[in-house]
């Protein structure tokens, strides 16, 4: 099983993914493909993501039962810890926090 989740990627990349995988929700693709096809899909993601971001997860024979890799800028970053792949969160951008605070206090921004 392969799952690809995209955010803010060009429509042509979304169309290309739909050739190999089923889009079950906007930007969420699933399928059952070989490792060779998975690598080919990843190569297409690397070439076409532009300013967006992508996470690709697939089932495998390890302790957690899956592996994943990411592409593009996102607050969530993969971290390996004691042989397990986990997700770490970067702190939010201070400008975003200030804007959200001001928007909540003033009702606009």
N, C-alpha and C positions, 0 to 999 in steps of 0.2 A: 504494500500500500504506500502510495506517495501522496503527500499533501503539499501544495504550494499556496502561500498567502501573499498577495501583492497589495501594495499601497502606492498610489500616485504614479503608476507606470503608464507608458504610452499605450493607446488603444491597439496599435499594431502588435505589441508584445502580448497583450491579452488575447488577441485573435490567434496569434501563433500558439499560445498555450492551449487554446480550445481545440486545436488540431489533435493533440495527444491526450488531453485530460478533460474531464467533465467539470464545468463551472457550476458548482452547487449553490453558491452565493456570490455576490459581486466581489470579485478579486480572490475567491477561494476555489482552488482547483484540486480534484482528487482523481486518482487512477491507480492501476496496477501495472507497472511497467518494469522492464528489466533494468539492471544496473547500467547497461550501455545506453539505453534510452534516457535514463535519469541523468547521466553525465551530459548527454547531448542537450537535454532541456536546460541544465544548469549553464552550459555554454551560451545558449540563447538568452538566458536571463542576464548573464554577465554583460553580454553585448547590448541588450536592449533596455535595461532598467532606467538609465539616465538619472533623473533626480529622485526617483522613487526608492522604495525598499521592498525587500523580499525575504521570506523565510521558507525554506524547503525542508520538510521532515519526511522520513521514510522508515519503515519497519526493518529491523535487522536483528541478528542473534547476539545481543549483548545484555548486560544486567538490566538496563532500562527498557529494552525491547525496541528502541528507536534511536535514530541519530538525526541531527538537523544542522543546517548551516544557514547563515544570513548574508545578506548583501544590501548595501546602502546604509544610510544614516538612520539610526533609531535609538531610542533610550534603552532598549533591551539589547544586551550584548551577551553572546555565549562565553562561558567561562568553564574551563575544565578544572575540576576539583577532585582529587583522589580517584582519578579514572572515570568520574561521572561528568557528563556535560550538563551544566546548570545555566541559568539565566540570571544576569546581574542587571540592575537598573542604574543608569547614569542619573545624577541629580538633574532636576529640571533646569532649563535655562532661566536665569534670574530675571531676564526681561519678560518672559512668559508669566512668571509668578507675579511680578509687579503689575502687569496688565490685567491678570485675572483678579488680583486684589482690588485694583482701582475700579474695575468693571463692577465688582460686587458691591463696593462701597458707594459708588456714584450712580450706578444703574446704567451707565453708558461709558464708552471710551472710544 
